[in-house]
Structure formats: structure tokens, C-alpha cells
């Protein structure tokens, strides 16, 4: 049984440490999110840009990074949702992942993420609905 982390996992942990240090130093979290999106390429970048816009239009969440990925937090600073580029972990699709701070609870079973290959009009509306629900709208 392997007990080591992959290079991608190690990079994500290093990014999380850097984010905490930057926050302690008063660094601008929204600028870090913008930089994380700008550093992406191809489909990941296009999807992240659309997702970023959807978050801005449908919530009052604050942009930040989370393990080096674009993420969005509530007023208490808790990550509600994050965009995980497919390239980050060598996956064939990106993911939109809701965290425990999202208000998505629905009985004993509810979805907390989407695999994303494209964000056309139908997919954008579905994500927008989930975002609004996640913040209690």
C-alpha cells in the first residue's frame, strides 16, 4: 500500500500553506483567485472564467483560492464552492465541488459536485441554481 502523496497532491498542500501565509500577511484573496484562473489554459481556463462569472452573478461569495484552485467563501471565510481544473489532477474533466458550508442539504442524500466538460446555457443555468441554493437564495 502506497503511503506517499502524488506530485499533484503535494503541490495542492503547498498551495494551501502559501494561501494561509498570504492571508496572514493581508494579501488580496480575490486577486489570488483571478491569478489562479489566468494561469489556467484551454478548456480549464474557459470553464473557470464562466464559473467565476456565474458565482458573481448568483451569490455574494468572496473569491479566493483553496489549495491553489479558484474558490469562493461565505462571510465567515468558509469555502462554499471550488473549481477544480481537470489538468490539476490529470482528469479528463473539471469539477465544481461544494463544501460543507454550502446549504445543499436535502434529507439524507444530496449531490455536492459536478463533473464539467462544457458550460453551455443549460449547464450554466443548472450550476446557477445550485449556487443560489448553496447560499440560501
Secondary structure, DSSP 8 states (H G I E B T S, - for coil): ---S--HHHHHHHHHHHHHHHHHHTT--HHHHHHHHHHH--HHHHHHHHHHHHHHHHH---EEEEETTEEEEE-TTS-EEEEEE-GGGGT-SSEEEEE-TTS----TT----EEEES---HHHHHHHHHHHHHHTT-
